């Protein structure tokens, strides 16, 4: 599973890098065109969408790398068995949240069926908002992998003792 996690993280790194480069190019083009007096009509809207996508896909990458901000000080004071139990319960809460977010993201898609971007009416709002259910599934994959590490008896000692709350709750 660790090989899968590494390759999965690498794939997400490439997606995030692509989005960062796309955003940088788009912003640079917007500045250049504005300086020569021919502002791009779609610049602001596309930059906002790219930034939102970068945030969501970056969150999925952070989930794979266990890089979200946390506050482990309280949980670290617990005995190993309690620490492990709290980490597992916290991890299940995270999984339930992203399952709910993905489901809600899917259920709003039909409501957006007739909408499109204002400056680029040929881009449907469904495409823009698809980032929510897609990244929810991507985050769920990462979180389930970590839950398996927490539960599995032959897991590493740090996972068996219950990883820090920062690793289990995002």
C-alpha positions in Angstrom: 0.0 0.0 0.0 2.9 2.3 0.6 4.0 2.1 -3.0 0.4 3.0 -4.1 0.4 5.9 -1.6 3.7 7.2 -3.0 2.5 7.0 -6.6 -0.8 8.5 -5.7 1.0 11.4 -4.0 3.2 11.9 -7.0 0.2 12.1 -9.3 -1.4 14.7 -7.1 1.9 16.6 -7.0 1.9 16.8 -10.8 -1.8 18.0 -10.8 -1.0 20.7 -8.2 2.2 21.7 -10.2 0.2 21.9 -13.4 -2.5 24.1 -11.7 0.2 26.4 -10.2 1.9 26.9 -13.6 -1.5 27.4 -15.3 -2.4 30.0 -12.7 1.0 31.8 -13.0 0.7 31.9 -16.8 -2.9 33.1 -16.7 -2.1 35.9 -14.2 1.0 36.9 -16.1 -1.0 37.1 -19.4 -3.7 39.1 -17.6 -1.1 41.6 -16.4 0.7 41.9 -19.8 -2.6 42.3 -21.7 -3.8 45.0 -19.2 -0.5 46.9 -19.5 -0.8 47.0 -23.3 -4.4 48.3 -23.0 -6.3 45.1 -24.1 -7.6 43.6 -20.8 -8.7 40.0 -21.0 -12.4 39.7 -20.2 -12.1 36.3 -18.7 -8.9 36.9 -16.6 -10.4 37.4 -13.1 -13.0 34.7 -13.3 -10.5 32.0 -14.6 -7.9 33.1 -12.0 -10.5 32.6 -9.3 -11.5 29.1 -10.6 -7.8 28.1 -10.9 -7.1 29.3 -7.4 -10.1 27.3 -6.0 -9.0 24.2 -7.9 -5.4 24.6 -6.6 -6.7 24.8 -3.1 -8.9 21.7 -3.4 -6.3 19.6 -5.1 -3.6 20.9 -2.8 -5.8 19.7 0.1 -5.9 16.3 -1.4 -2.1 16.3 -1.7 -1.8 17.4 1.9 -4.0 14.5 3.0 -1.8 12.0 1.3 1.3 13.6 2.9 -0.3 14.0 6.3 0.6 17.7 6.1 -2.6 19.4 7.5 -2.3 21.6 10.5 -3.3 20.0 13.8 -3.0 20.3 17.5 -1.6 17.1 18.9 -0.6 18.4 22.3 -3.7 17.1 24.2 -3.8 13.7 22.5 -0.1 13.2 23.0 -0.7 13.2 26.8 -3.0 10.1 26.6 -1.7 6.6 27.1 -0.9 4.7 23.8 -4.2 2.8 23.7 -6.4 5.9 24.3 -4.3 7.8 21.8 -4.8 5.1 19.2 -8.6 5.0 19.9 -8.9 8.8 19.6 -6.9 8.8 16.4 -9.2 6.1 14.9 -12.4 7.9 15.9 -11.0 11.2 14.6 -10.0 9.6 11.3 -13.5 8.1 10.9 -15.0 11.5 11.5 -12.8 13.0 8.8 -13.8 10.2 6.4 -17.5 10.8 7.2 -17.1 14.5 6.6 -15.5 14.1 3.1 -18.0 11.4 2.2 -20.8 13.9 3.0 -19.0 16.7 1.2 -18.6 14.5 -1.9 -22.2 13.5 -1.8 -23.4 17.0 -1.4 -21.1 18.1 -4.2 -22.7 15.5 -6.5 -26.2 16.4 -5.5 -25.7 20.1 -6.5 -24.5 19.2 -10.0 -28.0 19.0 -11.5 -28.9 22.4 -10.1 -25.9 23.9 -11.9 -26.8 22.2 -15.2 -27.9 25.4 -17.0 -25.3 27.8 -15.5 -22.0 28.7 -17.0 -19.1 31.1 -16.4 -20.1 34.7 -17.0 -17.0 35.6 -19.1 -16.7 32.3 -20.8 -20.3 31.0 -21.4 -19.2 27.9 -23.1 -17.7 26.6 -19.9 -20.5 25.0 -17.8 -20.6 25.6 -14.1 -20.7 21.8 -13.6 -17.1 21.6 -14.8 -16.0 24.3 -12.4 -17.8 22.9 -9.4 -16.8 19.3 -10.2 -13.7 20.0 -8.2 -15.7 19.4 -4.9 -16.8 15.8 -5.5 -13.6 14.8 -7.3 -11.3 16.1 -4.6 -13.6 14.7 -1.9 -13.0 11.2 -3.4 -9.3 11.9 -3.7 -9.1 12.9 0.0 -11.2 9.9 1.0 -8.7 7.6 -0.7 -5.9 9.2 1.3 -7.8 9.1 4.5 -8.9 5.5 4.2 -5.3 4.5 3.5 -4.3 6.2 6.8 -7.2 4.6 8.7 -6.0 1.2 7.5 -2.5 2.0 8.8 -4.0 3.0 12.1 -6.2 -0.2 12.4 -3.8 -2.8 10.9 -2.0 -4.7 13.7 1.3 -5.0 11.9 1.4 -1.3 11.2 4.4 0.7 12.2 4.9 1.5 15.9 3.9 5.2 15.5 0.6 4.3 13.8 -0.1 1.5 16.3 0.4 3.8 19.2 -2.0 6.2 17.6 -0.5 8.9 15.5 -0.7 12.5 16.6 -4.1 14.1 16.4 -2.7 16.3 13.7 -2.3 13.1 11.6 -5.8 11.9 12.3 -7.8 15.1 12.2 -7.6 17.8 9.5 
